[in-house]
Amino acid sequence: MEEFFNNVLRYCRYFITFTLGVFFALFQWVQPMFSSPLRLTALIGILVGLTGFIFFTLRAMLGFGV
């Protein structure tokens, strides 16, 4: 049983490492866009719009607020 929990812990560490690596890679890819205020404003607008789209889509699909 101890071996099972060690294996589960190893997968949790792998997931955290993988997630941090993906965010780090995306940040390195987007970082040059922060140099211009216009690009930064456009990037923030896109992120807000994408978040709103996902929020309202899930809200409609799950039937919340109807």
N, C-alpha and C positions, 0 to 999 in steps of 0.2 A: 504494500500500500504506500510505503514511503517513496518508492520509485515512481508511482503514479503522480504524487503531488510534486515531486521534483520535475517531472516531465511537463505538468501543467504550468508550473512556474516558469519553466524555460520558454514555453510558447507565449506567455504573457510578456516576458522580457523581449522576445522577438517582435511581437506586435508593437510594443512601445518604440523600439529601435527603428522599425520599419516606418512607422508613422512620423517620427521625428525626422527621419531621412527624407521622406517625401516632402514635408513642409520646408525643410532646409533647401532642398533642390528647387522647389517652386519659388522660394524667396530669392534665391540667387538668380533665377531666371527673370523675376519681376523687378529686382532691385535697380537696374539701369533706368527704369521708367520713373523712378522717384526723383530724378535730376531736374525734370521740367515740371513746373506747377500745373500746366495744362494737362500733361499726361497723368499726373497724380490725381487730378480732379476727375479725369475720365475713368481711371482705374477704380477710384472709390465709387463713382456712379455705377459702373458695371457691377461691382461687388454688391452694392446695395440693391440694385435691380435684380440680380441673380438670387440674392437672399430672399427678397420679397416674392419673387416668382415661385421659388421652392416652398416658402411659407404658405402662400395662398393656394397653391396647388395641393399641398398635403392637407390643408384645412378643408378644402372642398372635397377631396377624396375620402377623408375620414368622417366628414359630416359634422364638424365642429362649427358652432355659430350659425346653424341653419334653423 
